[in-house]
């Protein structure tokens, strides 16, 4: 950006010139002429230039645009005040000086405009011709007005006075040139020709230089150059409208309106090309619009020529018959004309995909894709093709980000961004880049939003299907682990029975046989000892069976409930364990499977505490939360890294046991900070 003082000075210049122009238009009574339209275009140039200076502070082309607007407003202000003076009868030396100043200002404005064009859009010099052209125009701005005084007997009026004389009948004063030199009379016509053509030749020469430097620009600056190209196309349309108005085919007000619009559009296009070149794909629009316009013009020309030729052929010299035949031929050929215009549109803009067809394509994509990542990629590709966009980005919440098509240019923003709504939540967003043809083909927001709703539903279904598949896989894995654990427990019980109860019973049978033999021999003394030993062995076998049964299922659990069973088990542990119950926990009756899972969880958690935690005390807290029982087992041990132990066999077995009854299990622990195991189990299994 130019230094704040310089920018403020330029803005002040523009403001003062605008006020002076407005005052001059009022003083000259020119508010009903084209003067206000000229001033409007110059004011717009100043405003857009100032905006470009703020948005692109390092771009010198923005400063040049602002200066060109200020110079043009200054010229117009001086010209309209001169016009007001002439209307009041000004003549003599004052008129000569004011007219000379207006001519210098006008040519200086042309020079400033050329300077803003030759180094558009970056303000960086690339060609020697850029500086040379501006230098030549600057020299002519001083030399031509002086040459007019030296080579002409009469003072040549400035542009605004000439236009006012032609359009409004202004009577111009005839004033002798005070500096006329007869020997330089040949210089007058030359200077007058340059003066009259400067308004057209100056910008034309600048445009030629800009076209040559186009080859030196990078892709980003070439896209910026497309903006004045669009304005040029509109200007050509304006010239065509003006020509039709001159021929009487259109009212003059239409030509004036188009001319004003063109003059206002040009500075706007220049400013947008500098400050916001990615706001619209102007280059794409030009590439598609120009061929379409040419093809449409050819179709219309052939249509008019065909109808007229038929009229002339059939009607001959009979004008009424020829007119009637031409009208009938035009009506008959109109369907052909419409069909050809539609074909031209499809050829240049591409095939238009309707909303229903787009949804059908999306449905086909959904039918053949199940994976969420692959589904997002297929949806993005189908949407980009159906909408005819250059790129499309699909962002899924807690999921993939898919970009298809070309990469966005630096600073390029999506043309349209819409959320993917599903119910009251958003599952992501879809951002749409410009269409293949700029935005000439367009894609209505309704089409994108309709697509977004279908995409949101599809992605939600894919997410749910993925979660269900994951849950089913977890259930299958958990079931396999439970079956394996059950098989291990069965083998342990079998081993305990074989090594314990079975051995005890075998010993009892042997002692009973010994007692019978002793009884048969009437060996009463030995028989009594054998029976006493047999009685002790039977008591030991009973104790072993009770211990085995307690290991399989706590008897207190079935008789007195979960809390009593936990208290019974914790009472025999070598560390202090506090059992705390919330309201209603002791009285609640759990399903046997749920109570068994809860009891097993507490026992296994305390067993892990004894084995690994090196804890001094532990706490078991049980509370009711709605329809679930929350169990917290906390110790003051050395703790561990819960993230690293997440997949351990012990925790996995606990989770499987709790999940089998519809519960969940979580573990919190840090090294040196103790451990807390929390299980949520339903009250009813």
LINSUL-V303342 format. One record per residue. SS is DSSP state (H for helix, E for strand, C for the rest). PSI is psi as a letter, one per 40 degrees, with the letter a starting at -180 (none if undefined). D_CENTER is the distance of its C-alpha to the mean C-alpha in whole Angstrom. Layout:
BEGIN
SS PSI D_CENTER
SS PSI D_CENTER
END
This chain:
BEGIN
C h 29
C i 32
C i 34
H d 34
H d 38
H d 37
H d 34
H d 36
H d 39
H d 37
H d 35
H d 39
H d 40
H d 38
H d 38
H d 42
H d 42
H d 40
H d 43
H d 46
H d 44
H d 44
H d 48
H d 49
H d 47
H d 49
H d 52
C e 52
C f 52
C e 49
C d 46
C e 47
C a 46
C e 44
H d 44
H d 41
H d 39
H d 39
H d 39
H d 36
H d 34
H d 35
H d 34
H d 31
H d 31
H d 32
H d 29
H d 27
H d 28
H d 28
H d 25
H d 24
H d 27
H d 25
H d 21
C g 23
C d 26
C e 27
C h 27
H e 30
H d 29
H d 28
H d 32
H d 33
H d 31
H d 32
H d 36
H d 36
H d 35
H d 38
H d 41
H d 40
H d 41
H d 44
H d 45
H d 45
H d 46
H d 49
H d 50
H d 49
H d 52
H d 54
H d 54
H d 55
H d 58
H d 59
H d 59
C e 61
C f 64
C i 63
C a 64
H a 66
H d 65
H d 62
H d 61
H d 61
H d 59
H d 57
H d 56
H d 56
H d 53
H d 51
H d 51
H d 50
H d 47
H d 46
H d 47
H d 45
H d 42
H d 42
H d 42
H d 39
H d 37
H d 38
H d 37
H d 34
H d 33
H d 35
C f 33
C i 29
C e 26
C e 27
C e 30
C h 32
C h 35
C d 35
C i 38
H d 42
H d 42
H d 39
H d 42
H d 45
H d 43
H d 42
H d 46
H d 48
H d 46
H d 47
H d 50
H d 51
H d 50
H d 53
H d 55
H d 55
H d 56
H d 59
H d 60
H d 60
H d 62
H d 64
H e 64
C h 64
C d 67
E i 65
C h 62
C h 59
C i 57
C i 53
H d 50
H d 50
H d 54
H d 54
H d 51
H d 53
H d 56
H d 55
H d 53
H e 54
C f 58
C h 58
C h 61
C i 61
C i 64
C h 66
C h 66
E i 68
C h 66
C e 68
C e 67
C h 68
C h 69
H d 71
H e 71
H f 67
H d 67
H d 65
H d 63
H d 62
H d 61
H d 58
H d 57
H d 57
H d 55
H d 52
H d 52
H d 51
H e 49
H d 47
H d 44
H d 43
H d 44
H d 42
H d 39
H d 40
H d 41
H d 38
H d 36
H d 38
H d 37
H d 34
H d 34
H d 36
H e 34
H d 30
H e 32
H e 32
C i 28
C i 25
H d 22
H d 20
H d 23
H d 24
H d 20
H d 22
H e 25
H d 23
H d 23
H d 27
H d 27
H d 26
H d 28
H d 31
H d 30
H d 30
H d 34
H d 35
H d 35
H d 36
H d 39
H d 40
H d 40
H d 42
H d 44
H d 44
H d 45
H d 48
C e 49
C e 49
C d 47
C i 45
C i 45
H d 45
H d 43
H d 40
H d 41
H d 41
H d 37
H d 36
H d 37
H d 36
H d 32
H d 33
H d 34
H d 31
H d 28
H d 29
H d 29
H d 26
H d 25
H d 26
H d 24
H d 21
H d 21
H d 22
H d 20
C g 17
H d 17
H e 13
H d 13
C h 15
C g 16
H d 19
H d 21
H d 20
H d 21
H d 24
H d 25
H d 25
H d 26
H d 29
H d 30
H d 30
H d 32
H d 35
H d 35
H d 35
H d 38
H d 40
H d 40
H d 41
H d 43
H d 45
H d 45
H d 47
H d 49
H d 50
H d 50
H d 53
H d 54
H d 55
H d 57
H d 59
H d 60
H d 61
H d 62
C b 64
C e 65
C g 65
H d 62
H d 62
H d 62
H d 59
H d 57
H d 57
H d 57
H d 54
H d 52
H d 53
H d 51
H d 48
H d 48
H d 49
H e 46
H d 43
H d 42
H d 42
H d 40
H d 37
H d 37
H d 37
H d 34
H d 32
H d 33
H d 32
H d 29
H d 28
H d 29
H d 27
H e 24
C i 24
C h 25
C h 23
C h 22
C i 23
H d 21
H d 24
H d 24
H d 21
H d 22
H d 25
H d 23
H d 21
H d 24
H d 26
H d 23
H d 23
H d 27
C e 27
C h 25
C d 26
C h 24
H d 21
H d 19
H d 21
H d 20
H d 16
H d 17
H d 19
H d 16
H d 13
H d 16
H d 18
H d 15
H d 14
H d 18
H d 18
H e 15
C f 16
E i 13
C d 13
E i 11
E h 8
E h 7
E h 9
E h 9
E h 12
C h 14
C f 17
C a 16
C i 15
E h 11
E h 12
E h 11
E i 13
E a 14
C i 14
C h 12
C i 10
C i 13
C h 14
C e 12
C h 10
C i 7
C i 5
C d 8
E h 7
E h 5
E i 8
E i 10
E g 13
E h 16
E h 19
C b 22
C e 21
E i 19
E h 15
E e 15
E a 11
E i 8
E h 7
E h 4
E h 7
C a 8
C i 11
E i 14
C d 17
C f 19
E b 17
C e 17
C d 20
C d 20
C i 17
C h 16
C i 16
H d 14
H d 17
H d 17
H d 13
H d 14
H d 17
H d 16
H d 14
H d 17
H d 19
H d 16
H d 16
H d 20
H d 20
H d 18
H d 21
H d 24
H d 23
H d 23
H d 26
H d 28
H d 27
H d 28
H d 31
H d 32
H d 31
H d 34
H d 36
H d 36
H d 37
H d 40
H d 41
H d 41
H d 43
H d 45
H d 46
H d 47
H d 49
H d 51
H d 52
H d 52
H d 55
H d 56
H d 57
H d 58
H d 60
H d 62
H d 62
H d 64
H d 66
H d 67
H d 68
H d 70
H d 72
H d 72
H c 73
H d 74
H d 76
H d 78
H d 79
H d 80
H d 82
H d 84
H d 85
H d 86
H d 88
H d 90
H d 90
H d 92
H d 94
H d 95
H d 97
H d 99
H d 100
H d 101
H d 103
C e 105
C f 105
C g 104
H d 103
H d 102
H d 100
H d 98
H d 98
H d 96
H d 94
H d 93
H d 92
H d 89
H d 88
H d 87
H d 85
H d 84
H d 83
H d 81
H d 79
H d 78
H d 77
H d 75
H d 73
H d 72
H d 71
H d 69
H d 67
H d 67
H d 65
H d 63
H d 62
C h 61
C h 62
H d 65
H d 64
H d 61
H d 62
H d 65
H e 64
C i 60
H d 57
H d 58
H d 61
H d 61
H d 58
H d 61
H d 63
H d 61
H d 60
H d 64
C e 65
C i 62
C e 64
C i 61
E h 61
E h 58
E h 57
E h 56
E h 55
E i 54
C i 52
C h 54
C e 55
C d 54
C d 57
C e 58
C i 55
C h 56
C i 54
C i 54
H d 56
H d 53
H d 51
H d 53
H d 54
H d 51
H d 51
H d 54
H d 53
H d 50
H d 52
H d 55
H d 52
H d 50
H d 54
H d 55
H d 52
H d 53
H d 56
H d 56
H d 53
H d 52
C f 56
C i 55
C d 58
E i 57
E i 54
E h 53
E h 52
E h 51
E h 50
E i 49
E h 48
E g 44
C b 44
C f 45
E i 44
E h 47
E h 45
E h 47
E h 47
E h 49
E h 49
E i 51
C f 51
C a 51
C e 50
C a 47
C i 44
C h 41
C d 39
C d 36
C d 39
C e 41
C d 38
C e 40
C i 43
H d 46
H d 47
H d 44
H d 43
H d 46
H d 46
H d 42
H d 44
H d 47
H d 45
H d 42
C d 45
C e 46
C e 42
C a 42
E i 40
E h 40
E i 39
E h 40
E h 40
E i 42
C i 42
C h 45
C e 47
C e 46
C a 47
E i 46
E h 45
E h 44
E h 43
E h 43
E h 42
E i 45
E i 45
C d 48
C h 49
C none 49
END
